[in-house]
Structures are given as C-alpha cells and as structure tokens.
Amino acid sequence: MALFIRDAEVDALAEEARKLTKARTKTEAVRRALQAQIAEARRALPLRKRLARSKALADAMGPHAPDFDMKSYTDEMWGDARCSSMPPRS
C-alpha cells in the first residue's frame, strides 16, 4: 500500500526525517517515526500514576521534622558553618 501525503508541510517533515534517519524512503521514515511515537506513548505514565509514585516515595521517607533548618543543614554539609558575608544570627 502506497503512502500518499497531500500536505506540503507533512511532506517536508517526512523528507527531513528520511534524510536525518537515512531511511531509504519517506514511507520507511514515517513508519519509524510512528513506531517511536507509539512506543513513547506506551512508556509514558499518566499524571495520576506519576504523582502516586512521588507520593509513595515521600511517604517512605517518613514525616518531616517541623523544626528542620535547611539553611543550617546545607551550611554544615558544605562546611560553611558561618558565611562571612552574613550577619550573625540572633
């Protein structure tokens, strides 16, 4: 079955895909592009499932400490107990 492309822009895209992928024909280039797009769509998780994964990871870390001081933590981590350009804390 032949592939007929009636839209000039789609034809140009098919030709560009053929050249970039070194496909022998536009049909082969379009086939590869469609196969890649279908595979990507099958791999993609719906937003609801992605958020559920993120929530599960956060839940696995346990509750957060309300008095946790991220600034002090990162200063200690980087060895910057006191930044010289900052005034002392009161």
C-alpha positions, -999 to +999 in steps of 0.1 A: +000+000+000+014+034-010+017+063+013+002+095-002+010+128+016-011+156+004+000+183+029+032+201+018+044+207+054+039+170+063+057+160+031+087+183+040+088+168+075+088+133+061+116+142+038+136+157+066+130+126+087+141+104+058+174+124+054+182+126+091+175+089+097+190+078+064+158+059+056+155+047+020+120+061+015+096+085+031+074+056+040+102+040+059+109+073+077+072+078+086+070+041+098+100+046+121+086+079+134+052+064+141+067+034+158+089+056+180+059+078+189+037+048+198+065+033+219+070+066+237+032+069+244+031+034+258+061+041+281+046+074+294+028+071+327-004+091+332+000+120+356-021+103+383+003+073+383+034+096+383+020+116+413+012+083+431+048+072+427+061+105+440+037+104+470+048+068+478+085+079+478+077+109+501+056+086+524+085+061+525+108+089+538+085+094+568+072+125+584+091+158+581+106+175+611+088+208+615+118+224+632+143+213+605+165+241+594+176+235+558+200+265+558+219+251+588+219+217+573+233+228+539+259+251+556+271+222+577+271+199+547+292+223+527+315+232+556+302+268+558+292+269+594+292+307+592+291+326+559+313+357+563+290+379+543+260+372+566+254+390+599+254+367+630+221+351+638+203+364+669 
